[in-house]
Amino acid sequence: MKRIFIVFGIFWVVWTEGVSQDPQFSQFYANQLYLAPSFAGATEENRISLNHRNQWPALPGVFLTYSFSADRYFSNFNSGVGLIALHDRAGSGRLSNTIVGLLYSYNIQLNESWHIRPGVNFMYTRLGIDFNRLVFNDQLSPGGTTPQTEPPPFDSKPDIDFSSSVLAYNERIWIGSTVDHLLKPNQSLYGEETIVPLKFSVFGGMQIIKRCRLLNPIDESLSAAFLFKTQGGYTQMDLGMYWFKEPLVFGVWWRGLPFFKGHFDRDAVILLVGYKTSNLHIGYSYDLTISSLITHTGGAHEISLVYEFRSNPRRKIKVHAIPCPEF
C-alpha cells in the first residue's frame, strides 16, 4: 500500500493551472479508455465501446460528442493495448476537437489481493472551426460602422499530446488517477500560443454488496463510486451509486462540489438505466440540470454500448477483474 500512495503522490505534484475544460461523459465507466489509459485491456480479452452524448439540446447550436474505442488484453505479457477516437463539436460555428490515441497498460500483481496498472496514451489532436457559419456584430450593425472581423489564418490546428495514469484495485475496491495534456498542446487558430491546461483526475469506489451464484460471477451488487477532476479554473466532483440485479443496472449520480458554496456547488443529477449480460452492456443516462441553468439547457442525453468477446471462447483465461461498474 505504501508504494501505491507514493505513485499517487507523484501524480498530484504535476498538477498546474489553466483555463479550459475537456469534453466529459456522465457514463465515464462505459468509456474507460477516455477516463484513464490504465483501463486498456481491463477485460477478459477483447472489447469494443461506442458512446454518444448530446449536451444541452435546448440551446442554439449543437453540443455533441462521439467516441469509439477498442482494446485487447494480452495475458502472456500482462499487458493491454487500446485505440480510442473521439470527436467533440460545439456551437453553431462547429468548433470541433478530434482525438485519436494509442494506449498501453501493464498489470502488476503486488500481492494476493492488490494489483496496480500504470498506463499511457499517445494522442494526435486536431482543433477545427467553420468560420463561415459564425455571425458577428459587423454583419448585424445597420450603419456598418463595426470593424470587420477577420477569419483566423487556419481552419484547423493539429498537435500531439500525452497522458498517463495509474490504477490500483482488489476484488472489492478500486482507486485511480490520471494526468492529461502532459505535452500541453497549442490549439490557437491564429498562430499564437493557446496552451491546453493539464487536467488532473482521481476516481475510485467499492462494491458494498456482492452476491454471486455458482455459474455467474456476480448476480447482484451495490457499488458506490466517485470522480474528482480539475482543469484550469474548473473543479468538479461526481458522486453516485449503482445497483445491479441481473440483467438490469440502475444508477444515480450527483455532480457538484458538496463542500463549497458558489457557482459550482451543484450542477446536475444523473439518472441511469442499463442492460448488462456477460458480453453486451447497453446504457442510457439523462443529466437533469439543477444549477441556475435549469430552465434553459434541456439537460443531456447519453448512450453507451460495450461489447466484450473472446477470440477463442474455449480458451480459459485467468482474469483479475476490476470491480468498477461498466456505466
C-alpha positions as a printed Julia matrix, in Angstrom:
327×3 Matrix{Float64}:
   0.0     0.0     0.0
   2.91    2.37    0.66
   4.07    2.03   -2.95
   0.54    2.79   -4.19
   0.32    6.08   -2.27
   3.8     7.13   -3.45
   2.68    6.76   -7.07
  -0.49    8.81   -6.44
   1.63   11.49   -4.77
   3.74   11.87   -7.91
   0.61   12.48   -9.98
  -0.59   15.14   -7.54
   2.52   17.34   -7.71
   2.48   17.64  -11.52
  -0.88   19.46  -11.49
  -0.86   23.08  -12.71
  -3.38   25.81  -13.54
  -5.07   26.55  -16.89
  -8.19   28.0   -18.45
 -10.37   25.38  -20.23
 -12.23   22.11  -19.89
 -12.3    18.82  -21.83
 -15.42   17.0   -23.07
 -16.96   14.82  -20.4
 -19.16   11.74  -20.14
 -21.62   11.03  -17.35
 -21.18    7.29  -18.03
 -17.4     7.54  -17.68
 -17.01    3.85  -16.76
 -18.67    2.99  -20.1
 -15.8     4.9   -21.74
 -12.94    3.65  -19.61
 -10.15    4.34  -22.09
 -11.11    8.02  -22.13
 -11.12    8.08  -18.33
  -7.67    6.51  -17.92
  -5.25    4.58  -20.16
  -4.76    2.12  -17.28
  -8.08    0.55  -18.33
  -6.64   -0.56  -21.69
  -7.04   -4.34  -21.74
  -9.02   -4.4   -18.47
 -11.26   -7.09  -19.92
 -11.2   -10.85  -20.47
  -9.69  -10.41  -23.94
 -11.39   -8.06  -26.47
 -13.69   -5.06  -26.01
 -15.37   -2.53  -28.31
 -17.1     0.59  -26.95
 -19.33    3.22  -28.57
 -20.5     6.38  -26.79
 -22.65    9.35  -27.77
 -23.51   12.45  -25.72
 -25.95   15.22  -26.64
 -25.48   18.04  -24.13
 -27.85   20.99  -23.63
 -30.09   20.28  -26.67
 -32.38   23.24  -25.82
 -29.64   25.8   -26.53
 -28.85   27.17  -30.03
 -26.25   25.18  -31.91
 -25.23   21.63  -31.12
 -23.02   20.18  -28.37
 -22.3    16.62  -29.49
 -19.58   14.16  -28.51
 -18.88   10.81  -30.18
 -16.38    8.23  -29.0
 -15.15    4.85  -30.27
 -12.61    2.64  -28.54
 -11.28   -0.89  -28.84
  -8.83   -2.72  -26.61
  -7.36   -6.17  -26.04
  -5.64   -7.94  -23.17
  -2.51  -10.0   -23.89
  -2.3   -12.42  -20.95
   1.16  -13.73  -21.91
   2.59  -10.22  -21.46
   0.29   -8.96  -18.65
  -0.39   -6.05  -21.0
  -3.32   -4.24  -22.54
  -3.35   -2.29  -25.81
  -6.12    0.04  -26.94
  -7.21    2.54  -29.56
  -9.56    5.49  -28.99
 -11.09    8.04  -31.35
 -13.17   10.97  -30.07
 -14.91   13.83  -31.88
 -16.46   16.74  -29.99
 -18.47   19.5   -31.72
 -19.79   22.62  -30.01
 -21.91   25.59  -31.05
 -23.16   27.0   -34.34
 -19.6    27.54  -35.58
 -18.94   23.83  -35.26
 -15.88   24.29  -33.08
 -14.59   20.73  -33.07
 -11.91   18.71  -31.36
 -10.81   15.34  -32.77
  -8.56   12.97  -30.84
  -7.0     9.67  -31.92
  -4.97    7.85  -29.28
  -2.94    4.68  -28.84
  -2.93    3.29  -25.29
  -0.86    0.78  -23.32
  -1.17   -0.59  -19.78
   0.69   -3.16  -17.72
  -0.8    -5.25  -14.91
   1.4    -5.7   -11.81
   0.36   -8.08   -9.02
   1.6    -6.62   -5.74
   0.34   -9.45   -3.53
  -2.53  -11.94   -3.35
  -5.13   -9.16   -3.15
  -3.83   -5.99   -4.81
  -2.99   -5.17   -8.41
  -1.66   -1.97   -9.91
  -1.91   -0.9   -13.56
   0.15    2.01  -14.92
  -0.93    3.23  -18.35
  -0.02    5.74  -21.06
  -1.85    7.3   -24.01
  -0.15    8.89  -27.04
  -2.58   11.11  -28.98
  -2.97   13.07  -32.19
  -5.31   16.05  -31.73
  -6.95   18.42  -34.19
  -8.95   21.55  -33.36
 -11.16   22.95  -36.1
 -13.84   25.58  -36.76
 -16.2    26.52  -39.61
 -15.7    30.3   -39.55
 -18.28   30.94  -42.29
 -21.08   29.7   -40.02
 -20.43   32.4   -37.39
 -22.33   35.72  -37.2
 -20.53   38.85  -35.87
 -21.58   42.41  -34.91
 -20.44   43.96  -38.2
 -22.92   41.7   -40.01
 -25.79   42.99  -37.84
 -24.87   46.69  -37.48
 -27.3    48.82  -39.55
 -24.7    51.56  -40.1
 -21.93   49.17  -40.93
 -19.54   51.02  -38.6
 -18.3    47.97  -36.71
 -14.87   46.87  -38.0
 -14.99   43.63  -39.93
 -13.84   40.52  -38.09
 -11.0    38.76  -39.84
 -11.15   34.97  -40.1
  -8.33   33.02  -38.5
  -5.44   32.06  -40.79
  -6.06   28.38  -40.04
  -9.37   26.48  -40.04
  -7.75   23.63  -38.09
  -4.81   23.12  -35.77
  -3.1    19.7   -35.38
  -0.84   18.74  -32.47
   0.24   15.79  -30.34
  -0.49   15.02  -26.7
   0.25   12.51  -23.96
  -1.5    11.31  -20.81
  -0.56    8.91  -18.03
  -2.47    7.12  -15.3
  -2.23    4.56  -12.53
  -4.93    2.27  -11.16
  -4.85    0.11   -8.02
  -7.55   -2.45   -7.19
  -8.54   -5.63   -5.42
 -11.75   -7.66   -5.72
 -13.85   -5.01   -3.93
 -12.05   -1.63   -4.12
 -10.51    0.42   -6.91
  -8.79    3.81   -6.98
  -7.01    5.57   -9.8
  -5.5     8.84  -11.02
  -4.95   10.37  -14.47
  -2.99   13.37  -15.71
  -3.99   14.57  -19.21
  -2.3    17.02  -21.61
   1.23   16.45  -20.35
   2.62   17.81  -23.65
   0.45   20.96  -23.32
  -0.65   21.12  -26.97
  -1.09   24.52  -28.62
  -4.55   24.91  -30.18
  -4.55   28.53  -31.35
  -6.08   29.05  -34.8
  -4.28   32.41  -35.1
  -0.73   31.1   -34.77
  -0.42   32.39  -31.22
   0.17   30.31  -28.1
  -3.03   28.9   -26.56
  -1.98   26.0   -24.34
  -4.42   23.31  -23.26
  -4.05   23.13  -19.46
  -3.3    19.95  -17.58
  -6.27   18.0   -16.3
  -5.93   16.02  -13.08
  -8.47   13.31  -12.2
  -8.94   10.98   -9.24
 -11.56    8.24   -9.33
 -12.49    5.2    -7.28
 -15.12    3.31   -5.37
 -16.05   -0.01   -3.82
 -18.58   -2.81   -4.05
 -20.67   -2.55   -0.89
 -22.77   -5.63   -1.64
 -21.73   -8.55   -3.87
 -23.84  -11.67   -4.29
 -22.74  -14.49   -6.56
 -24.05  -17.75   -7.94
 -22.11  -20.84   -8.93
 -22.29  -20.25  -12.7
 -22.4   -16.47  -12.6
 -19.58  -14.32  -11.12
 -21.99  -11.58   -9.93
 -25.75  -11.95   -9.61
 -26.39   -8.76   -7.61
 -24.2    -5.88   -6.45
 -24.37   -2.4    -4.97
 -21.43   -0.08   -5.72
 -20.51    3.44   -4.66
 -18.11    5.5    -6.77
 -16.69    8.99   -7.3
 -14.8    11.06   -9.87
 -12.95   14.25   -8.96
 -11.29   16.33  -11.67
  -9.78   19.76  -12.0
  -8.6    21.66  -15.07
  -7.74   25.3   -15.18
 -10.25   27.26  -13.14
 -12.79   24.42  -13.08
 -13.2    21.74  -10.43
 -15.88   19.05  -10.42
 -16.95   16.1    -8.29
 -19.28   13.26   -9.35
 -20.7    11.05   -6.57
 -23.0     8.12   -7.27
 -24.23    4.59   -6.71
 -25.04    1.64   -8.98
 -27.39   -1.24   -8.24
 -27.09   -4.32  -10.46
 -29.67   -7.11  -10.43
 -29.06   -9.36  -13.4
 -29.54   -8.21  -16.15
 -30.58   -4.64  -15.17
 -28.49   -1.77  -13.8
 -29.83    1.39  -12.16
 -27.68    4.32  -11.14
 -27.98    7.8    -9.69
 -25.25   10.45   -9.6
 -24.87   13.92   -8.18
 -22.47   16.38   -9.84
 -21.14   19.39   -7.95
 -18.84   20.39   -5.1
 -20.5    19.31   -1.85
 -18.23   21.31    0.48
 -18.19   24.61   -1.42
 -20.75   27.35   -1.96
 -20.95   29.23   -5.23
 -21.44   28.64   -8.93
 -20.07   25.1    -8.89
 -21.63   23.68   -5.71
 -24.31   21.88   -7.77
 -24.68   21.14  -11.46
 -26.81   18.06  -12.24
 -28.45   14.88  -11.02
 -27.75   11.98  -13.38
 -30.18    9.06  -13.73
 -29.02    5.88  -15.43
 -30.58    2.62  -16.6
 -28.62   -0.19  -18.22
 -28.87   -3.71  -19.55
 -25.91   -5.98  -18.84
 -25.07   -9.51  -19.96
 -21.74  -11.33  -19.96
 -20.9    -9.86  -23.39
 -23.15   -6.85  -24.02
 -23.67   -3.68  -21.95
 -26.19   -1.03  -23.06
 -26.73    2.15  -21.03
 -28.79    5.33  -21.19
 -28.43    8.28  -18.84
 -30.03   11.71  -18.52
 -28.44   14.73  -16.83
 -31.1    16.74  -15.01
 -29.71   20.26  -14.59
 -30.12   21.63  -11.05
 -27.98   24.78  -11.38
 -29.24   28.24  -12.32
 -29.47   26.97  -15.92
 -32.22   24.51  -15.01
 -34.85   26.04  -17.35
 -32.53   26.69  -20.3
 -30.39   23.66  -21.19
 -32.65   20.66  -21.71
 -30.21   18.52  -19.72
 -28.04   15.98  -21.51
 -28.68   12.59  -23.1
 -26.04    9.89  -23.23
 -26.0     6.4   -24.77
 -23.29    3.75  -24.4
 -22.73    0.36  -26.0
 -19.95   -2.01  -24.87
 -19.31   -5.45  -26.38
 -16.78   -7.9   -24.9
 -15.75  -11.16  -26.55
 -13.01  -13.77  -26.73
 -11.17  -14.71  -29.9
 -11.33  -18.34  -28.82
 -14.32  -18.95  -26.49
 -12.91  -22.34  -25.41
  -9.66  -20.83  -24.19
  -9.6   -20.32  -20.43
  -8.02  -17.07  -19.31
  -7.42  -16.18  -15.67
  -8.8   -12.68  -15.24
  -8.3   -10.41  -12.23
 -11.39   -8.31  -12.86
 -11.56   -4.68  -11.76
 -14.73   -4.34   -9.65
 -15.77   -0.91  -11.06
 -19.12   -0.67  -12.92
 -19.49   -0.71  -16.7
 -21.52    2.53  -16.96
